[in-house]
Amino acid sequence: MITTTNDRNRYIGGSEANMIYMNYQSESFIKWWSEKLTELPSKSFTNKSMEVGTILEHDVVDLYERIHNVKGERDKQKVKGIARANTDYILEDKVSDVKVTKKAFEWFLTEKVPIHYKRQLIHYMYVFGLNRASIIAYQTDDNLLNNPFIKLDRYKLYEIPVKITKKEIELHKKKIEYLEFCKEMNVFPEVTNNG
C-alpha cells in the first residue's frame, strides 16, 4: 500500500506512462530519466482545469455510481517493480480514469481518447492485472471551472471504453522492465527503435 507521494520519483506512475514511449534521446526523456536516476523531487505542473478535475473527481464517481447503481473501489494503489499505480476507480475487472474536460462529449462521439490517457490506462492494467479500461469523462464549461461546487448534471457524464490488447500490455511490460533494469544499473537506456 502506498501511503505517501514523497517518494514518487522512485517509480514510474500512470501519469508518466507516456514517457516510456518517447525517443530516449529527446530532451524531455533525458530530463525525466535524470530525475528518476537521482530520485530528487520534481516540480509538478497543474492548471485550473486539472485542479477543478481533482476537486470534482469523487463527485463524478458518485454520479457514475448513482446512474449505474454500482459500487466500485476508489483510489486503489499498488506498486509492481518500478511501476506505480494510483487509480481513480476500479469496478470488477475494469479500471477507469476520471477526467473533467471540455472534450468529454467529443471523446464519447468519436470513441477516442488522447494516446497519453490510453497509455495511462495500459499502465494501470499492467500493474493491477485487469482486463478492461475506460475513461469516465464529465463535460465541463467555463461556469463549472469558475465554480466547481455547483451540482453536476447526469447528462454531461460519459463513459468511453478504451480497447487495450494483450499485445499492448506486453509491450508496456517490456518497456517498464527495461527501464527498471537501467535504473538498477543507474544508466540511461540505449537508443533503440522505441515503437
Buried (B, 14 or more C-beta within 10 A) or exposed (E): EBEEBEEBBEBBBBBBBBBBBBEBEEEEBBEBBEBBBEEEEEEEEEEEBEEBBEEBBBBBBEBBBEEEEEEBEBEBBBBBBBBBBBBBBBBEEBBBBBBBBEBBEBBBEEEEBBEEBBBBBBBBBBBBEBEBBBBBBBBBEEEBBEEBEEEBEEEBBBBBEBEBEEEBBEBBBEBBEBBBEBBEEEEBBEEEEBE
